[in-house]
């Protein structure tokens, strides 16, 4: 099992691979220093794990996730002509749009206003909404405002 997205909230990219003990056959440095024995990665990951164990941090992430979901619900209600549904949960969400063309136009307007968005799904008709776990309320509100503006531009066309 490989874990990485939620581990990189410390500003230092970090991922882990979980394996059974009988598969752990290399000594540190034998396979690659990048994958084993990287002291900086272990120190930053340790600090991140310590931060996660603080209930205030996880409560803050849950609060931010709820705020994001509320924002997305508002966008769906405001733009039903363009957005079919919300997907995902917490801080890993997506907006399933009615067409790839909608996503393309929203992408362009968002980019012009300083927000990078990605599409996904087999038809590239889902706007990915994946803010970092360390996002501030101000940053989240700003990003959603840009997304709202991009959808409004589509509605005005």
N, C-alpha and C positions, 0 to 999 in steps of 0.2 A: 504494500500500500504506500502511495506517495502523497505527502501533504505539503502544500507550499503556500497557496494564496493567503490564508489567514495568518501565516507565520511571518509574513514580510511587513507587518505593520510597524516594525521598529525602525524602518528606514534602511535596514541592511537585508538584502535578499537572503532568504534562508528557506530551505525545504528539507524534509526528512524522508527517508525510505524506511519503512518498518518491515523487518524480515524475521523469520524464525531463527533462533540461536544456531541451529545446525547449518544454516546457510551462511552464517557470518564467518567465513573462512580466511579472510585477509587480515593481516596485521596492519596497524596504522602506517600509511605511506607506501604499502605494497601495491595497492590498486591505483590510487591517485590522491595526491595531497588536497585536491579540490573537494573530493568526496569524503575523505577521512582525515582527521587530525587538523582541521582548519580552526585554530584557536579563536580567531576573531568571530567566526560564525557561531561557535559554541557559546562564547561570552555574550554576544548580542541576543542569541536565542534564549539563553538563560535569563537575561534581564527581561525579555519579552514574556517568558513563562511566569516570572515572578509578578510582572504587571498584571497578567491575566488572572492570577490567583487572588488579586485584590478585587473584592466584590464591587467596589465603586467603579472600576474600569468596565467590568462586564455589564453592570447595570447601565452605564453610560452608552455602551454599544447597543444594548437592547432598546434604550430610549431613542437613540439615533435611528435604529432600524424601524421602530414604530413611526417615527416622524417621516422617514422616507416613504414607508408604505402609505401613510396618510396623504403625502404629496402626490404619489402615483395614483391613488384612488381619485383625487381631485382632478388630475389631468385626464383620466379616463372619463369622468363625468363631464368635463368641459369639452372634450374633443371626441365624442363617440363616433363621429364620421370617419376618424382616422385611426383610433385605437380600439381594438377588439377586446383585449383582456390584459390583465397583469399576470406575470408568471414569476415563479420563484418565491423566496421568502427572505425575511431579514434584510441584510445588505446585499444579497445576491438576487437581483430581480431583473425583469425584462418587461418591455411593453410590446405585446403582439399587435402589430399594425395591420391595417386592412390590405396593404400592398407594399411591395418593395419600393415603389415610387415614393410613397410617403416617407419611408425611412431615408431614402436618398436625399430628398428635399430637406428633411429635418437635419440630417447629417451636415449638409452644406451650410445651412443657416447657423447651426450650432457652432460649427468650425469658425465661421466668420466672426462669431461673438466670443471666441475663446474657449469653447468646450469641445473636447474630443469625444466622440461617441463611436461605438462599434455596433455592427449588426450581426445577428446570428440566426440560426434556424435554417431548415433545408431550403427555404425560399428567401432567405436574407430579409425577412420581414419582422424581425424582433430587434428593438433597440435595447441593447444591454445597459443595465444600470447597476454598476458594481463599484460604489465608492469605497475608499479604504476605511478600515475600522477606526482609524484615527481622525476622520474628517470632522471638522468643527461645524457647529450649527450655521455659522455665517457662510462657510464654503458650500454646505449642502443647499442652503436656501438660494445661493447665487447660481449654482449649477441647475437647480430646478427652474429658477427664473429664466435662464437661457433656454432650457428645454421647452418651457411654456411659450416663450417668445418664438422659437422655431416652429412650434405647432401652430401658433397664431398666424405666423406668416403664411403657412400652408393654407389656413382657413381663409385668409384674405385674398388668396390667388383665385 
